[in-house]
């Protein structure tokens, strides 16, 4: 199994509607992307979040599936509109 974790610091101009769209679009990857087992996203509630107020975790069957996700057309479409709105952090590991 391969785990992909991410967090976002939203830029100042981001609306609540854009935040909701990000969560909705990321959740929609489940069932669309081969090898993606689970998708979890939500507000980061940790008091040690260092400004990362949105978090997510994806479980993949293996690293190859996660690598394929990174170039999947649905993921690239999300990145087109989302990247200008965030300062992201990503963590990946095999479990």
Secondary structure, DSSP 8 states (H G I E B T S, - for coil): -EEEEEEEEE-TT--HHHHHHHHHHHHTTTTTSTTEEEEEEEE---TT-TT--EEEEEEESSHHHHHHHHT-HHHHHHHHHHGGGEEEEEEEEE-
